[in-house]
Amino acid sequence: MRDILVLGAGVVGMATAYALLRQGFSVTVIDAAAGPAEAGASFGNGAQLSYFYTDAMASPSLVTNLPKYMLGLDPAFRIRPGLSPAFIAWGLKFLLNSTQYAFERNTLDILKVALESRPAMREIAKQINFDYSKTGKITLYPDDHSLNKAKALADLKNQFGAQQTILLRDHALEKEPALKEYGHDFFGAVWSPYDEAGDSRLFCINLQELLERDHGVKFRFGSRVRRLLTRSGALVGVETDRDRIECSRAVVALGASATAITRTAGIRLPIWPVQGYSFTVPALAAAPIASITDTARKTVFCRIGDRLRVAGLADIGEVEGGFREERFNCLLETAKGIFPRAGNYGGDVNAWTGFRPVTPDSKPIVGKTKVQGVYLNCGHGSLGWTLSMATANRLADLVQRDC
């Protein structure tokens, strides 16, 4: 039998279902929501397909700024230390990955995965609509020191195919005239001409239609996975809040929820949820065409069709989970200060919050587990949309070899 369950209908789960189908598997996708990408990071992520901005979260600069983050002095990045063994274990591994050597190694490893995703995303864009665009990305730096550090990393990435270039302020303004509306000053930028953008939720919705209508993939929405059922070290089923499903193969693609589910089978994952926020408004004439990342304020701007997606903030610590009005307002006011005339900020802002599933080295976890038949495709951090096609293909190839 070549039946397999995919647990999770976010962008990683949907891409996994597509990749497994292409390998000849009979696929069923299970998700707690009423439809694909209705919860989690796939609903409201930054929309950027950042194939070349693959910088690991753990870095020497983050360690340098730890006191500021822990004291709440940086509005965009906050750390609330916790005493749970899981958080302490994750935090220690995170710090071990914050050396310059580890940061560069992890960044390049993620870059290699991203480079696999780009052609796969372009291929699927021929089959479904998701407001896909190839407008490049500009990453802004406030001073010569930060730009020089970025140049050193770009030079390293370019050895592996990143094709990034450094722009001083005037050249950046020529590349993206909307930067004349930028509400702060900046020294220069990194230009990533082959970075792209798209609406990951629309991707999931239209991919579901394609998979269900043309290929017979089954979807079980409104079914929350509770636990993995095992016997003698092998998977025998999945329990949801509605029923039990017998199966011998399943892929866990549940984002930040993956750790709780795999733990039911004795599998512990080094993933911690990092909360972020976004909003989506109609784009105005002054909105940038290229995607923009403001490194000083850790905020991204991305056009998706006629809308503007703004995303940012990173809250690390014991999970509280809810939407916090003061944190969202911080993002909204920051966006107004960066590009005051880019979007209709006075109307419905479609506010969202969710969790990025971050590993200590920022690399996704793709592969087999100690439980026969249980596979993992999770831990993508803030790059799930960017890396989804590559990790799905890698996972599908692995499952195929196991058969």
C-alpha positions as CSV (number, residue, x, y, z in Angstrom):
1,M,0.0,0.0,0.0
2,R,1.2,3.5,-0.8
3,D,-1.2,5.4,1.4
4,I,0.2,8.3,3.5
5,L,-1.2,11.0,5.7
6,V,0.0,14.6,5.8
7,L,-0.7,16.2,9.1
8,G,-1.1,20.0,8.5
9,A,-2.5,22.0,5.6
10,G,-0.3,25.0,5.8
11,V,2.1,25.8,3.0
12,V,4.6,23.1,4.1
13,G,1.9,20.4,4.4
14,M,0.3,21.4,1.1
15,A,3.6,21.4,-0.8
16,T,4.3,18.0,0.8
17,A,1.0,16.6,-0.4
18,Y,1.8,17.8,-3.9
19,A,5.3,16.3,-3.8
20,L,4.1,12.9,-2.5
21,L,1.4,12.8,-5.1
22,R,4.0,13.2,-7.8
23,Q,5.8,10.2,-6.4
24,G,2.7,8.1,-6.8
25,F,1.4,8.1,-3.2
26,S,-2.3,8.2,-2.3
27,V,-2.4,11.2,0.0
28,T,-4.8,12.4,2.7
29,V,-4.3,15.7,4.4
30,I,-5.6,16.4,7.9
31,D,-6.0,19.8,9.5
32,A,-7.9,21.3,12.4
33,A,-9.1,24.4,10.5
34,A,-12.0,24.6,8.1
35,G,-9.6,25.0,5.1
36,P,-6.0,25.2,4.1
37,A,-3.8,27.9,5.6
38,E,-6.5,29.2,7.8
39,A,-4.4,29.1,10.9
40,G,-0.7,29.3,11.6
41,A,2.1,31.2,9.8
42,S,0.8,30.3,6.3
43,F,-2.2,32.6,6.8
44,G,-0.3,35.9,7.4
45,N,3.4,35.5,6.8
46,G,5.5,38.2,5.2
47,A,4.8,36.9,1.6
48,Q,8.4,37.3,0.6
49,L,10.0,34.3,-1.2
50,S,13.5,35.2,0.3
51,Y,15.7,32.7,-1.5
52,F,18.8,34.7,-0.7
53,Y,18.0,36.3,2.6
54,T,18.4,33.1,4.5
55,D,20.2,34.5,7.6
56,A,19.9,32.2,10.6
57,M,18.3,33.8,13.7
58,A,21.0,32.8,16.1
59,S,24.0,35.1,15.4
60,P,26.7,37.0,17.2
61,S,24.8,40.3,16.9
62,L,21.7,38.8,18.6
63,V,23.9,37.7,21.5
64,T,25.3,41.2,21.7
65,N,21.9,42.7,21.9
66,L,20.5,40.2,24.4
67,P,20.3,42.6,27.3
68,K,18.3,45.1,25.2
69,Y,15.9,42.4,24.0
70,M,15.4,41.0,27.5
71,L,14.7,44.4,28.9
72,G,12.2,45.2,26.2
73,L,14.2,48.1,24.9
74,D,13.8,47.0,21.2
75,P,10.1,47.3,20.2
76,A,10.6,44.7,17.4
77,F,12.4,41.9,19.2
78,R,11.6,40.8,22.7
79,I,12.8,37.9,24.8
80,R,10.8,36.8,27.9
81,P,13.0,34.3,29.7
82,G,11.2,31.2,30.9
83,L,12.2,28.5,33.4
84,S,10.6,25.5,31.7
85,P,13.2,22.7,30.9
86,A,12.1,22.7,27.2
87,F,12.8,26.5,26.8
88,I,16.1,26.3,28.7
89,A,17.2,23.4,26.5
90,W,16.2,25.2,23.3
91,G,17.8,28.4,24.5
92,L,21.1,26.8,25.3
93,K,21.3,25.1,21.8
94,F,20.3,28.5,20.3
95,L,23.2,30.2,22.0
96,L,25.6,27.5,20.8
97,N,24.5,28.3,17.3
98,S,25.2,32.0,17.8
99,T,29.0,32.0,17.0
100,Q,30.1,33.5,13.8
101,Y,31.1,30.1,12.4
102,A,27.8,28.5,13.2
103,F,25.8,31.5,11.9
104,E,27.6,31.4,8.6
105,R,27.3,27.6,8.3
106,N,23.6,27.6,9.1
107,T,22.9,30.5,6.8
108,L,24.6,28.7,3.9
109,D,22.9,25.4,4.6
110,I,19.5,27.2,4.5
111,L,20.6,29.0,1.3
112,K,21.2,25.6,-0.4
113,V,17.7,24.5,0.4
114,A,16.2,27.9,-0.8
115,L,18.0,27.5,-4.1
116,E,16.3,24.2,-4.6
117,S,12.9,25.8,-3.9
118,R,13.1,28.6,-6.5
119,P,12.8,26.5,-9.7
120,A,10.1,24.3,-8.1
121,M,8.1,27.4,-7.1
122,R,8.4,28.8,-10.6
123,E,7.1,25.5,-12.0
124,I,4.1,25.2,-9.8
125,A,3.3,28.9,-10.6
126,K,2.4,27.7,-14.1
127,Q,-0.4,25.6,-12.7
128,I,-2.0,27.8,-10.0
129,N,-2.5,31.5,-9.3
130,F,-1.1,32.9,-6.0
131,D,-0.3,36.5,-6.9
132,Y,3.2,35.4,-7.8
133,S,5.7,38.1,-8.7
134,K,9.4,38.4,-9.5
135,T,10.2,41.9,-8.4
136,G,13.3,41.3,-6.3
137,K,14.1,42.4,-2.8
138,I,15.8,45.4,-1.2
139,T,17.2,45.0,2.3
140,L,18.0,48.3,4.0
141,Y,20.8,49.1,6.4
142,P,21.1,52.2,8.5
143,D,24.8,52.8,8.6
144,D,28.1,51.9,7.0
145,H,29.0,49.4,9.8
146,S,25.8,47.3,9.3
147,L,26.1,47.5,5.5
148,N,29.8,46.3,5.6
149,K,28.7,43.3,7.7
150,A,25.9,42.6,5.2
151,K,28.4,42.9,2.3
152,A,30.7,40.3,3.9
153,L,27.8,37.9,4.2
154,A,26.6,38.7,0.7
155,D,30.0,38.0,-0.7
156,L,30.0,34.6,1.1
157,K,26.5,33.8,-0.2
158,N,27.4,34.8,-3.7
159,Q,30.0,32.0,-3.8
160,F,27.1,29.6,-3.6
161,G,24.9,31.4,-6.2
162,A,23.0,34.1,-4.3
163,Q,23.8,36.9,-6.8
164,Q,23.3,39.8,-4.3
165,T,24.7,43.2,-5.0
166,I,25.4,46.2,-2.7
167,L,23.6,49.5,-3.4
168,L,24.6,52.8,-1.8
169,R,21.7,55.1,-1.0
170,D,21.4,56.9,-4.3
171,H,21.6,53.6,-6.3
172,A,18.9,52.1,-4.1
173,L,16.6,55.1,-4.8
174,E,17.2,54.5,-8.5
175,K,16.3,50.9,-8.1
176,E,13.1,51.5,-6.1
177,P,11.8,55.1,-6.4
178,A,9.3,54.4,-3.5
179,L,12.3,54.7,-1.2
180,K,12.0,58.5,-1.6
181,E,8.9,58.1,0.6
182,Y,10.9,56.2,3.3
183,G,10.4,57.9,6.6
184,H,13.9,57.4,8.0
185,D,17.4,57.6,6.7
186,F,19.5,54.6,5.5
187,F,23.0,54.2,4.3
188,G,22.7,51.5,1.7
189,A,21.1,48.2,0.8
190,V,21.5,44.7,-0.4
191,W,19.7,44.0,-3.7
192,S,18.5,40.5,-4.3
193,P,17.2,40.6,-7.9
194,Y,15.9,37.0,-8.0
195,D,13.9,37.1,-4.8
196,E,10.1,36.8,-5.4
197,A,6.8,37.1,-3.6
198,G,3.4,35.5,-3.4
199,D,0.3,34.9,-1.3
200,S,0.9,31.6,0.6
201,R,-2.7,31.3,1.7
202,L,-4.0,31.7,-1.9
203,F,-1.3,29.2,-2.9
204,C,-2.7,26.7,-0.5
205,I,-6.3,27.3,-1.5
206,N,-5.7,26.9,-5.2
207,L,-3.4,24.0,-4.7
208,Q,-6.1,22.2,-2.7
209,E,-8.5,22.6,-5.6
210,L,-5.9,21.3,-8.1
211,L,-5.0,18.3,-5.9
212,E,-8.6,17.4,-5.0
213,R,-10.2,18.0,-8.4
214,D,-7.6,16.6,-10.7
215,H,-5.7,14.1,-8.6
216,G,-8.0,12.7,-6.0
217,V,-6.1,13.9,-2.9
218,K,-8.4,13.6,0.1
219,F,-8.8,16.4,2.7
220,R,-10.1,16.0,6.2
221,F,-10.6,19.5,7.6
222,G,-12.0,20.3,11.1
223,S,-10.0,17.3,12.5
224,R,-7.5,18.2,15.2
225,V,-4.7,15.7,15.5
226,R,-4.3,14.7,19.1
227,R,-1.7,11.9,19.0
228,L,0.3,9.4,17.0
229,L,-0.6,5.8,17.7
230,T,2.3,3.4,17.7
231,R,3.0,-0.3,18.4
232,S,6.4,-2.0,18.7
233,G,8.2,1.1,17.4
234,A,6.0,1.6,14.4
235,L,3.1,3.9,13.5
236,V,-0.3,2.2,13.4
237,G,-2.6,5.2,13.3
238,V,-3.4,8.8,14.1
239,E,-6.0,9.9,16.7
240,T,-8.0,13.1,16.0
241,D,-10.7,14.8,18.0
242,R,-13.2,13.1,15.7
243,D,-11.9,9.5,15.1
244,R,-9.0,7.2,14.8
245,I,-7.4,6.7,11.4
246,E,-5.3,3.5,10.7
247,C,-2.1,4.2,8.8
248,S,1.5,3.1,8.5
249,R,2.9,6.4,7.2
250,A,2.4,10.0,8.2
251,V,4.3,13.2,7.7
252,V,4.1,15.8,10.5
253,A,3.9,19.2,9.0
254,L,2.2,21.0,11.8
255,G,4.4,24.0,12.2
256,A,4.7,25.2,15.8
257,S,2.2,22.5,16.9
258,A,4.5,19.7,15.7
259,T,6.3,19.3,19.1
260,A,3.2,18.5,21.1
261,I,2.1,15.9,18.5
262,T,5.4,14.1,18.1
263,R,5.9,14.0,21.8
264,T,2.9,11.5,22.0
265,A,5.1,9.1,20.2
266,G,8.2,9.8,22.3
267,I,9.8,12.1,19.6
268,R,11.1,15.3,21.0
269,L,11.8,18.2,18.6
270,P,14.0,21.2,19.2
271,I,11.4,23.7,18.0
272,W,10.3,26.8,19.8
273,P,7.4,29.0,18.7
274,V,8.3,32.6,18.1
275,Q,5.3,35.0,17.8
276,G,5.0,37.5,15.0
277,Y,2.4,39.8,13.6
278,S,1.3,41.1,10.2
279,F,-1.4,43.1,8.5
280,T,-2.7,43.5,5.0
281,V,-4.0,46.7,3.5
282,P,-4.8,48.0,0.0
283,A,-1.5,49.2,-1.6
284,L,-1.4,52.8,-2.7
285,A,0.6,54.4,-5.5
286,A,3.5,55.2,-3.1
287,A,3.9,51.5,-2.2
288,P,7.2,49.9,-3.2
289,I,7.2,47.5,-6.1
290,A,10.2,45.4,-4.8
291,S,9.9,43.7,-1.5
292,I,11.5,45.7,1.3
293,T,13.1,44.6,4.5
294,D,14.0,47.3,7.0
295,T,16.7,45.6,9.2
296,A,16.8,48.5,11.7
297,R,13.2,48.0,12.5
298,K,12.9,44.3,11.6
299,T,9.9,45.0,9.4
300,V,9.0,43.7,5.9
301,F,6.8,45.2,3.2
302,C,5.6,43.1,0.3
303,R,3.1,43.6,-2.5
304,I,0.8,40.7,-3.2
305,G,-1.5,41.7,-6.1
306,D,-3.1,45.0,-5.2
307,R,-2.5,44.5,-1.5
308,L,0.4,45.4,0.8
309,R,1.5,42.9,3.4
310,V,3.5,44.2,6.4
311,A,5.0,41.8,8.8
312,G,7.4,41.9,11.8
313,L,8.0,41.5,15.5
314,A,9.6,38.5,17.2
315,D,8.6,37.6,20.7
316,I,10.5,34.7,22.2
317,G,9.7,33.1,25.5
318,E,7.1,31.1,27.3
319,V,4.1,30.9,24.9
320,E,1.2,33.1,25.8
321,G,-0.5,32.6,22.4
322,G,-3.1,35.4,22.2
323,F,-3.3,38.5,20.1
324,R,-1.7,41.4,22.0
325,E,-3.1,44.7,20.9
326,E,-0.1,46.7,22.1
327,R,2.3,44.5,20.2
328,F,0.2,44.8,17.0
329,N,-0.1,48.6,17.4
330,C,3.7,48.7,17.6
331,L,4.0,47.1,14.2
332,L,1.3,49.3,12.7
333,E,2.9,52.5,14.0
334,T,6.3,51.3,12.9
335,A,5.0,50.7,9.4
336,K,3.4,54.1,9.2
337,G,6.8,55.6,10.2
338,I,8.6,53.7,7.5
339,F,6.3,54.1,4.5
340,P,3.6,56.6,5.6
341,R,1.9,56.7,2.2
342,A,2.4,53.1,1.0
343,G,-1.0,51.6,2.2
344,N,-4.4,52.5,3.4
345,Y,-3.6,52.2,7.1
346,G,-6.9,53.8,8.2
347,G,-9.2,51.1,7.0
348,D,-9.5,47.4,7.7
349,V,-5.9,46.2,8.4
350,N,-6.7,42.5,8.5
351,A,-4.6,42.0,11.7
352,W,-3.0,38.6,12.3
353,T,-0.7,37.0,14.7
354,G,0.9,33.5,14.7
355,F,4.0,31.5,15.6
356,R,7.1,30.7,13.6
357,P,8.5,27.3,14.4
358,V,12.1,28.0,15.1
359,T,14.9,25.5,15.6
360,P,18.2,26.5,17.4
361,D,20.1,26.5,14.1
362,S,17.1,27.9,12.0
363,K,17.3,24.8,9.7
364,P,14.1,22.9,9.0
365,I,13.8,19.3,10.2
366,V,13.2,17.0,7.3
367,G,13.5,13.2,7.6
368,K,12.7,10.0,9.4
369,T,12.2,9.4,13.1
370,K,12.9,6.6,15.5
371,V,9.3,5.5,15.0
372,Q,8.9,3.6,11.7
373,G,6.5,5.4,9.4
374,V,6.7,8.8,11.1
375,Y,8.3,11.5,9.0
376,L,9.0,15.1,9.7
377,N,8.8,18.3,7.6
378,C,8.7,21.1,10.2
379,G,10.8,23.7,12.0
380,H,11.1,26.2,9.0
381,G,11.1,29.3,11.2
382,S,10.2,32.4,9.2
383,L,11.2,30.8,5.9
384,G,8.4,28.2,5.6
385,W,7.0,29.8,2.5
386,T,10.5,30.2,0.9
387,L,11.7,26.6,1.6
388,S,8.4,24.7,1.3
389,M,8.9,23.3,-2.2
390,A,12.4,22.1,-1.6
391,T,11.8,20.4,1.8
392,A,8.6,18.8,0.3
393,N,10.6,17.3,-2.5
394,R,13.3,16.1,-0.2
395,L,10.8,14.5,2.1
396,A,8.9,12.8,-0.8
397,D,12.2,11.4,-2.2
398,L,13.0,10.0,1.2
399,V,9.6,8.3,1.6
400,Q,9.9,6.9,-1.9
401,R,13.3,5.4,-1.1
402,D,11.8,3.8,2.0
403,C,9.1,1.9,0.1
